[in-house]
Amino acid sequence: MTATREGAYRALAARFKQAGFDNPDLDARLLVQAATGCDDIGMIREPQKELSVAEIETLRKFETRRLAREPVSRILGTREFWGLTFEVTPATLDPRADSETLVEAALGLVGDVEAPSILDIGTGTGCLLIALLHERRDATGIGADISEAALVVASRNAERLGCESRAAFRRASWGDGLGTRFDLVISNPPYIEAAIIPTLDEEVRDFDPVLALDGGADGLDAYRALGHRLPTLLKPDGHAVVELGAGQAEAVTEIFLQAGLVVLRVVPDLGGIPRAIVAALPRR
Ligand SMILES: C[S@@+](CC[C@H](N)C(=O)[O-])C[C@H]1O[C@@H](n2cnc3c(N)ncnc32)[C@H](O)[C@@H]1O
């Protein structure tokens, strides 16, 4: 391995390309930066800076893990989402860029609501709730999850991103027992068909917690649970924004309609795939 930042980056990117990774350049850059403690600017300003022996050793370990298909976010323990850096652990889903669609849709829905109250069901790292609290400084929210370990991570993320005074984290199944209603309920629930999980890409199957993936036999268990609970969790003018798996828009619309909700729209992600469903209570 060449021992300058630039050389190490190029060599690593070439090996990742050869291994068939989706984003070899980005993966290599992030790992070189983490191993050397430099940022984007450092890479640009001092590309010829030599790596120390310890940095080369660290980078070798990172490379071995990445070539064993461990995602970069798992190696580093962090993931960028909505321009913020979140801690991720084996207890949390690695936040996906597609889920930013939910944040954008949700911000539009509470645009006119003063000091909105937010519930994030299945909060994981807390990324959805914390991104919203970051954008809306007058908002408060609860992140709910059934995983205690995920709640600990979400709570640490709220603290490191400076919104701990406006966020609370509660162990609750689908928001049960919270005893209050919200202006906005947001959720990215587990929605993968159970039988498909063993066939998923190993970077997902071996590193995301099964609790964050498993949507039951048809992938729709969480939507049935949410359909049942949302009518008791939404304020009369409140909105729910719920992530969809590919091809689930029709089935989830039907589940929510059956539960007595009104489906306002389905929102596509940047790739044009229906990614979120927006629902509300019927007008009285
Ligand atoms: C797909 S992950 C979403 C995590 C995070 N909101 C995100 O978008 O990255 C689903 C989350 O739902 C949680 N979960 C699974 N079953 C649950 C239940 N019965 N009640 C509440 N949360 C649950 C999982 O622990 C996991 O954190």
Ligand as a Chemical Component Dictionary entry (heavy atoms), coordinates in Angstrom:
data_LIG
# 
_chem_comp.id                   LIG 
_chem_comp.type                 NON-POLYMER 
_chem_comp.pdbx_formal_charge   0 
_chem_comp.three_letter_code    LIG 
# 
loop_
_chem_comp_atom.comp_id 
_chem_comp_atom.atom_id 
_chem_comp_atom.alt_atom_id 
_chem_comp_atom.type_symbol 
_chem_comp_atom.charge 
_chem_comp_atom.model_Cartn_x 
_chem_comp_atom.model_Cartn_y 
_chem_comp_atom.model_Cartn_z 
_chem_comp_atom.pdbx_ordinal 
LIG C1  C1  C 0  -36.403 -0.264 9.731  1  
LIG S1  S1  S 1  -35.833 0.131  11.359 2  
LIG C2  C2  C 0  -35.938 1.898  11.330 3  
LIG C3  C3  C 0  -34.940 2.591  12.209 4  
LIG C4  C4  C 0  -34.848 4.113  12.003 5  
LIG N1  N1  N 0  -36.128 4.756  12.232 6  
LIG C5  C5  C 0  -34.364 4.418  10.596 7  
LIG O1  O1  O 0  -35.175 4.887  9.764  8  
LIG O2  O2  O -1 -33.175 4.219  10.309 9  
LIG C6  C6  C 0  -37.238 -0.392 12.308 10 
LIG C7  C7  C 0  -37.141 -0.192 13.806 11 
LIG O3  O3  O 0  -38.359 -0.690 14.378 12 
LIG C8  C8  C 0  -38.049 -1.284 15.619 13 
LIG N2  N2  N 0  -39.154 -2.200 15.984 14 
LIG C9  C9  C 0  -39.343 -3.488 15.636 15 
LIG N3  N3  N 0  -40.468 -3.949 16.200 16 
LIG C10 C10 C 0  -41.008 -2.933 16.909 17 
LIG C11 C11 C 0  -42.179 -2.783 17.719 18 
LIG N4  N4  N 0  -43.021 -3.797 17.930 19 
LIG N5  N5  N 0  -42.417 -1.586 18.281 20 
LIG C12 C12 C 0  -41.557 -0.539 18.092 21 
LIG N6  N6  N 0  -40.441 -0.613 17.345 22 
LIG C13 C13 C 0  -40.165 -1.796 16.776 23 
LIG C14 C14 C 0  -36.712 -1.958 15.388 24 
LIG O4  O4  O 0  -36.053 -2.216 16.609 25 
LIG C15 C15 C 0  -36.006 -0.921 14.515 26 
LIG O5  O5  O 0  -35.269 -0.019 15.294 27 
# 
loop_
_chem_comp_bond.comp_id 
_chem_comp_bond.atom_id_1 
_chem_comp_bond.atom_id_2 
_chem_comp_bond.value_order 
_chem_comp_bond.pdbx_ordinal 
LIG C1  S1  SING 1  
LIG S1  C2  SING 2  
LIG S1  C6  SING 3  
LIG C2  C3  SING 4  
LIG C3  C4  SING 5  
LIG C4  N1  SING 6  
LIG C4  C5  SING 7  
LIG C5  O1  DOUB 8  
LIG C5  O2  SING 9  
LIG C6  C7  SING 10 
LIG C7  O3  SING 11 
LIG C7  C15 SING 12 
LIG O3  C8  SING 13 
LIG C8  N2  SING 14 
LIG C8  C14 SING 15 
LIG N2  C9  SING 16 
LIG N2  C13 SING 17 
LIG C9  N3  DOUB 18 
LIG N3  C10 SING 19 
LIG C10 C11 SING 20 
LIG C10 C13 DOUB 21 
LIG C11 N4  SING 22 
LIG C11 N5  DOUB 23 
LIG N5  C12 SING 24 
LIG C12 N6  DOUB 25 
LIG N6  C13 SING 26 
LIG C14 O4  SING 27 
LIG C14 C15 SING 28 
LIG C15 O5  SING 29 
# 
